Amino acid sequence: MSWTLVAAVLLATAGLLVLGLLAGRLWLDVRVLAREVDTASRALAEAAGDLAGASRAG
């Protein structure tokens, strides 16, 4: 077996492992971002409800 073939397989495997790690990190970051967007959306909805209640009362 040629050493260039072994090197090519090792490089391809390493590249796939790096891509897998990056995909995992991206997935975790997307989950965090989705949680933050949900929190901000709920806060905006609550503020809009408070504003609507204040405008009715005033």
C-alpha positions as CSV (number, residue, x, y, z in Angstrom):
1,M,0.0,0.0,0.0
2,S,1.4,3.4,-1.0
3,W,2.1,5.9,1.7
4,T,0.3,8.6,-0.4
5,L,-2.9,6.6,-0.2
6,V,-2.6,6.2,3.6
7,A,-1.9,10.0,3.9
8,A,-4.9,10.8,1.7
9,V,-7.2,8.6,3.8
10,L,-5.9,10.1,7.1
11,L,-6.3,13.6,5.8
12,A,-9.9,12.9,4.6
13,T,-10.7,11.3,8.0
14,A,-9.3,14.2,9.9
15,G,-11.2,16.6,7.7
16,L,-14.5,14.8,8.4
17,L,-13.7,14.9,12.1
18,V,-13.1,18.6,12.0
19,L,-16.3,19.1,10.0
20,G,-18.2,17.0,12.6
21,L,-16.9,19.1,15.5
22,L,-17.7,22.3,13.8
23,A,-21.2,21.1,13.0
24,G,-21.7,20.1,16.7
25,R,-20.5,23.6,17.8
26,L,-22.9,25.2,15.3
27,W,-25.8,23.1,16.6
28,L,-25.1,24.2,20.2
29,D,-24.8,27.9,19.2
30,V,-28.1,27.7,17.3
31,R,-29.8,26.2,20.3
32,V,-28.5,29.0,22.5
33,L,-29.5,31.6,19.9
34,A,-33.0,30.1,19.6
35,R,-33.4,30.2,23.4
36,E,-32.3,33.9,23.5
37,V,-34.7,34.8,20.6
38,D,-37.6,33.0,22.5
39,T,-36.8,34.9,25.7
40,A,-36.6,38.3,23.8
41,S,-39.9,37.5,22.0
42,R,-41.6,36.7,25.3
43,A,-40.3,39.9,26.8
44,L,-41.5,42.0,23.8
45,A,-44.9,40.4,24.0
46,E,-45.2,41.1,27.7
47,A,-44.1,44.7,27.2
48,A,-46.6,45.1,24.4
49,G,-49.3,43.8,26.7
50,D,-48.3,46.2,29.4
51,L,-48.3,49.1,27.0
52,A,-51.8,48.1,25.7
53,G,-53.1,47.9,29.3
54,A,-51.6,51.2,30.2
55,S,-53.1,52.9,27.2
56,R,-56.5,51.5,28.0
57,A,-56.3,52.6,31.6
58,G,-54.9,56.1,30.8
